[in-house]
């Protein structure tokens, strides 16, 4: 079986990394899998093929951004929070796509694949859309926040500022998606978390469609779990590509950590891994801490190894990579309960879930986690086993290959 996996990026961003892992896992399972990427930062990767000439991608990227900018009231702040899917590369001509038995569409926004291009591919062969955020079930946004427009027909989009209205850009793209989805009933959607599948059932675009839940694949640390016992302060890890990205909820983390320091002075230390735009963003933290720039996964594993607790205070997360990676390294995760965290954490067994925004409860959960870790030396191994059973690359690849066989078997003879 030949499978082509489409992704705007090869290694930049969470969606790209898990698509690369899935490509490798499928290869390990005997599938002839090729990842096709438009932006390539690791040209040495033999399992990744370029999507086409870079100028072709740049033209599509710039044309789409300009179109959005002109139709969002010249709102620069939200320019990259939305996509229209109206420009893309001619991927139906790409050799890997032409030869594929199944095409997997991952995160393909910002000029890689247009909705029209998706339609051309899906009319010829099975296409599996792997949803890493809400874009496929909304008009134009990747995360709807508190907006419920996606339950109807979008319009009056809060991300379009003064250009919003009942038939604004979000509504016209919603109409385009509706037409295309209706035109290709064989298009299959995969949500990477139960939370995202629930959003699909609420959506006017996807509530009538079958949606399969298959999580992202994660690499397990090689060999037996090498988890040193905590020495001195209990180390708490916070990881994000950009720490002060508003969606990561850094102010919540600082308030929770400060409260934990008040409850148990001298017991904890924090480690932040990720880039930051405003160095003052961490200025209010009372707990001892260090910060490191974003780094490759192989270096990041050492930080997971030496931490005891990994935290997430994100406003929304589809399936938080850092919590799974932390669990795989034996860290106890503590997180707000908004998003795909519920697929990762069984409260009291494999982590703690806290009501969204309750930083006092979050601090209490951190203290409880420290107590559990001190009292139960076998806890890190159980955390790792939980990840291996549900999120390891071989386990996820097996579920995808079963889906691919099912879709191929359903094709007209």
Order of alpha helices (4+ residues) and beta strands (2+ residues): beta-alpha-beta-beta-alpha-alpha-beta-alpha-beta-alpha-beta-alpha-beta-beta-alpha-beta-beta-alpha-beta-alpha-beta-alpha-beta-alpha-alpha-alpha
